[in-house]
C-alpha cells in the first residue's frame, strides 16, 4: 500500500530527519513536498532516499512559481524525483475574486500548465473551500476546470465539504480530471477547536470508506494524508495511516 503524507502537516514537528524517520517507521512510502522543504532539494532528497521514501508530488506557491519562478521550481522537482506539481492556493486577497477575475486566473493556470507539461511533469490545481463559493450560478472550481481543460485536479475532499459542496458528486462529475486526493477529516461540531476543527483521519465525520471506494473506482492512486493544524503530528500520522488501511 503506497500512501503519501503532506509534509506541511508536520511543519512544527521537529527536524525533518526525525519526521521522515517516523513516517517511514509508520509505513508511509511517499511524502508530498511544500515550500518549507525546497531550500536544498538535493540534501532533502538524500534524507528521503536514506529512509526509502519517495516524493512523487509537491505544492509550489504562489502561481508565479510556475511563471517567473518556473526554472527554480522545475529544478527542485527534478532533484526530488517528483512527477506531479500542484499550485495549492491563491493569496488571501484573491480568494474572494468574482467570476471574471477567476476566469483570468484560470487562463494563467492553463498557460502555466502547458509549460510544466512541456517539461515532462503533470500540473494541476489543489483546492480549498473558497473555490466553491457561489459566484452567480457558478464557482471558482468550475471556472478553473473549464478554462484550464488540460490541467489535473488534486482534490482536497474535506475542503470540498467545508465549501458546502458534495464531494461524491464532484468526484463523479470530474472523474477524468482527478489525479490525486488529499485525505483529511473534519471533527464533530464543537470538537478539536484548537486544531481548527480538523480531525485525524477516521476520527471525524467524513465518510471515508465511501469516498475511498469512489476515488479508487475512477482510478485515483495517489492519496495524501493531511491535517492543516495538528497539535500532535505523530498522533495524526499514526491514527491516519491505521484508519486508511481499513478503507
C-alpha positions in Angstrom: 0.0 0.0 0.0 1.5 3.3 -1.1 0.3 6.2 0.9 1.7 9.7 1.0 1.9 12.4 3.7 1.8 16.1 3.1 4.8 17.4 5.0 3.1 20.7 5.7 1.2 18.7 8.4 4.5 18.2 10.2 5.9 21.7 9.7 6.1 22.2 13.5 7.0 18.6 14.5 10.8 18.9 14.7 13.8 18.3 12.5 13.0 16.8 9.1 15.3 13.9 9.5 13.3 12.8 12.6 10.0 13.4 11.0 10.9 11.4 7.9 12.1 8.5 10.1 8.9 8.5 12.0 6.8 8.4 8.8 8.8 5.6 7.3 8.6 3.6 10.5 4.8 4.0 10.5 4.6 2.6 6.9 4.4 5.7 4.8 6.2 5.2 1.5 5.7 8.6 0.0 5.6 12.3 1.1 4.3 15.4 -0.6 6.5 18.5 -0.6 5.7 22.1 0.2 7.8 25.3 0.3 9.3 24.5 3.6 11.5 21.7 2.2 12.7 23.1 -1.1 15.7 25.2 0.2 18.2 22.5 -0.6 16.5 19.9 -2.8 19.5 17.6 -3.1 20.0 17.4 0.6 16.3 16.7 1.2 16.4 14.0 -1.5 19.2 12.3 0.4 17.1 12.3 3.6 14.2 10.7 1.6 16.5 8.1 0.0 18.0 7.1 3.2 14.5 6.1 4.5 13.1 4.6 1.4 10.7 7.4 0.9 9.7 8.9 -2.5 8.2 12.4 -3.2 6.0 11.9 -6.3 4.2 15.2 -5.8 4.7 18.7 -4.5 3.0 22.0 -3.8 4.5 25.2 -5.2 3.1 28.6 -4.1 2.2 31.1 -5.5 1.3 30.7 -9.2 4.4 32.8 -10.0 6.3 29.6 -9.1 5.2 28.3 -12.4 5.7 31.6 -14.3 8.7 33.7 -13.5 10.0 31.1 -11.0 9.5 28.1 -13.2 13.2 27.3 -13.7 13.7 27.1 -9.9 10.5 25.0 -9.4 11.5 22.5 -12.1 15.0 22.2 -10.7 13.6 21.4 -7.3 11.1 19.0 -8.7 13.7 17.1 -10.7 16.1 16.9 -7.8 13.4 15.5 -5.5 12.0 13.0 -8.1 8.5 14.5 -8.5 6.2 13.8 -11.4 3.1 15.8 -10.3 3.3 19.6 -9.4 0.4 21.4 -7.9 -0.5 25.1 -7.3 -2.2 24.9 -3.9 -3.9 28.3 -3.4 -4.1 31.9 -4.2 -3.1 34.6 -1.7 -5.8 35.7 0.8 -6.6 38.9 -1.0 -7.6 36.9 -4.1 -9.8 34.4 -2.5 -13.0 36.5 -2.9 -12.5 37.2 -6.6 -15.5 37.4 -8.8 -16.2 35.1 -11.7 -14.4 37.3 -14.3 -11.3 37.5 -12.2 -11.3 33.8 -11.6 -11.6 33.3 -15.4 -8.5 35.4 -15.9 -6.6 33.5 -13.2 -7.7 30.1 -14.7 -6.2 31.2 -18.1 -2.9 31.8 -16.2 -3.1 28.3 -14.9 -3.7 26.9 -18.3 -0.7 28.7 -19.7 1.5 27.6 -16.8 0.3 24.1 -17.2 1.5 24.0 -20.8 5.0 25.0 -19.7 5.1 22.4 -16.9 3.7 19.7 -19.1 6.2 20.5 -21.8 8.9 19.9 -19.2 7.6 16.4 -18.6 5.5 16.9 -15.5 1.8 16.7 -14.6 0.4 20.1 -13.5 -2.7 20.7 -11.5 -4.7 22.7 -9.0 -5.3 21.9 -5.3 -8.5 23.2 -3.9 -9.5 24.7 -0.6 -13.1 25.8 0.4 -13.3 29.2 -1.2 -13.4 27.8 -4.8 -16.9 26.5 -4.0 -18.5 29.8 -3.0 -21.4 30.8 -5.3 -20.4 33.3 -8.0 -23.8 33.8 -9.5 -24.6 30.3 -10.7 -21.0 29.0 -10.9 -18.0 28.8 -8.7 -14.2 29.2 -9.0 -13.6 25.4 -9.2 -16.0 25.1 -12.1 -14.2 28.0 -13.8 -10.7 26.6 -13.3 -11.6 23.2 -14.6 -13.4 24.7 -17.6 -10.9 27.4 -18.6 -7.8 25.3 -17.9 -9.1 22.0 -19.5 -5.6 20.4 -19.7 -4.7 20.6 -16.1 -5.3 18.0 -13.4 -7.0 18.4 -10.1 -5.7 17.3 -6.7 -9.0 17.1 -4.9 -8.9 18.0 -1.2 -12.1 16.2 -0.2 -12.6 17.7 3.2 -12.2 21.2 1.9 -14.9 20.4 -0.7 -17.1 19.5 2.2 -16.2 22.7 4.1 -17.0 24.6 1.0 -20.6 23.4 1.3 -20.4 21.0 -1.7 -21.0 17.3 -2.1 -17.6 15.6 -2.6 -19.1 12.4 -4.1 -20.9 14.4 -6.7 -17.8 16.4 -7.6 -15.7 13.3 -7.8 -18.2 11.7 -10.2 -18.6 14.9 -12.3 -14.9 15.4 -12.7 -13.7 11.8 -12.6 -11.5 12.3 -15.6 -9.6 15.3 -14.0 -8.8 14.0 -10.6 -5.2 12.8 -10.4 -4.7 12.7 -6.6 -6.7 13.3 -3.5 -5.9 14.7 0.0 -7.3 12.6 2.8 -8.2 14.5 5.9 -11.1 14.6 8.3 -13.4 17.1 9.9 -14.1 16.9 13.7 -17.6 16.7 15.0 -19.2 20.1 15.7 -17.5 21.9 18.6 -14.6 19.5 18.9 -10.9 20.0 18.1 -11.3 23.7 18.1 -7.5 24.1 18.9 -6.9 22.3 15.6 -9.3 24.5 13.5 -11.9 21.8 13.7 -9.9 19.2 11.8 -9.6 15.6 12.9 -7.2 12.7 12.4 -8.4 10.5 9.5 -11.0 8.1 10.8 -11.7 10.2 13.9 -14.1 12.7 12.2 -17.4 12.9 10.3 -16.2 12.3 6.8 -17.4 9.0 5.2 -14.0 7.9 4.1 -14.9 4.3 3.2 -17.5 5.5 0.7 -15.2 8.3 -0.6 -12.2 6.0 -1.0 -14.3 3.5 -2.9 -15.4 6.2 -5.3 -11.9 7.5 -5.8 -10.5 4.1 -6.4 -13.3 3.4 -8.8 -12.2 6.3 -11.0 -8.6 5.3 -10.9 -7.0 7.6 -8.4 -3.8 6.1 -7.0 -2.1 9.0 -5.1 -3.6 9.5 -1.7 -2.1 12.1 0.6 -2.7 12.3 4.3 -3.1 15.9 5.6 -4.1 17.9 8.6 -3.8 21.6 8.4 -3.2 22.2 12.1 -2.4 19.1 14.1 -1.5 19.6 17.8 0.5 16.4 17.5 1.7 15.4 14.1 2.9 12.0 15.1 -0.5 11.2 16.6 -2.1 12.4 13.4 0.2 10.4 11.2 -0.2 7.2 13.3 -4.0 7.3 13.5 -4.5 8.3 9.9 -2.4 5.5 8.3 -4.1 2.9 10.5 -7.5 4.2 9.5 -6.5 4.3 5.8 -5.5 0.7 5.9 -9.1 -0.3 6.6 -10.6 1.6 3.6 
